[in-house]
């Protein structure tokens, strides 16, 4: 964000930039734990990793109040319609992180029960590899989402397609 | 109002009386995973609860049938993801019994197995306590618990290379010996634990709000517990001191000195206290195992038909090269037969029924997941309670859905 500061008590910036900066600093994830990765998703809120530094510690249980869906774990075919519906219920703009090998590609479960990649159901912005990924990986993914928002990428409130 | 026996669906909403059907989950912050409970409620009171499972069905048992005996361990470890070692140890014990090499497992490997079983129990109970606290509005407990758990994950990562699924316990022993510096980390953990446990007890045990929410809630009578096949801390909270570690000792548990905590009240608070006491008993076992780790020794059975020979022998011995090639390319073969092996996982009696037809892949692996049976008791526990108490009951049963649905 380009900011021109002056000796007085005001600063100048483009409204777009300020809005994007504000938006990127409060990306609220949806509380949707699926499997093993959900435990690592909880770990990022703990003291050691502290996702609050990125402004994303407010996990919301209602999709209406969430900006970010972290698909944390294997998605069974029975769960797939639920994930899709939750995504549809989230208000725009919204982002999706596919956390872990199972969510990204089915992982080691190449069988009848697991969706082979949730990008067949919902659009994914960032994939995090690992089984499960370390909390650092998830923090980096949230960072990438913030970067996308600041650059006015897909989904930003002032994005110009 | 009459109790219907047919499964509850949202279509049966309009019944006579004030009853309505409410779907709780599968996306709900307090169902600890992807559980759906169809609730028939009258006002705030639950009349009937029907757990609807299967939202995390992964086909792990079926997948395991297509993998080598040693590869199957990777998928099996992802069933109970809060306590991965209990899965892999139980499976390894079952396969070792089929192979007839149970007595040949080196002593050091057996000690390290016990060590990790108990560490993983503490880690699992930490997650349970943290999330149980959040469900009841005590958020700070979560941070204490996850800080403690992080220490155990560090130990797992040091030994096995991964934080959550280290795949450290293998058929025939362990993946490798403990790395340098591990014992110092373990000592630091052993020293840190009692103080942290005092903090956790201080935060919750005498907390009046926590007591109001849990004492007298979800009373599971000993008879009902047996009828529902409940095991683990949930059973021991109802006054029955059944523990697989004592009843059918494995991996040398009979040589460790520990108690099995039992409470007779049968409510959510009793289950809470049993788990806290269990964490302390696990700490006792960890201390004893630590004292046995000073003597070095092998951690893998010396049987070229089951485990690959050491890498440095391959360049020197033709036989070692052949064995190595066979193990890597087609795995080991297990004599025909079937065996049931159970261990005490943090949630109860975890069992694997393993069938072999003599090939290099399992014919069938059937799991007895403790969470599945514990969870079913919700049907009996929920009626008559408030919806808010259902969250307490669920939390006190500590189900893990990777294991329920598999």
Interface residues (C-beta under 8 A of the other chain):
Chain A: X31 X32 X33 X34 X35 X36 X38 X39 X40 X42 X43 X45 X46 X47 X48 X59 X61 X63 X73 X74 X76 X78 X79 X82 X86 X108 X109 X110 X111 X112 X113 X114 X131 X132 X134
Chain B: X26 X27 X28 X29 X32 X33 X34 X54 X55 X56 X57 X58 X59 X60 X62 X63 X74 X75 X78 X81 X82 X127 X130 X131 X142 X143 X146 X147 X149 X150 X162 X163 X164 X165 X401 X402 X405
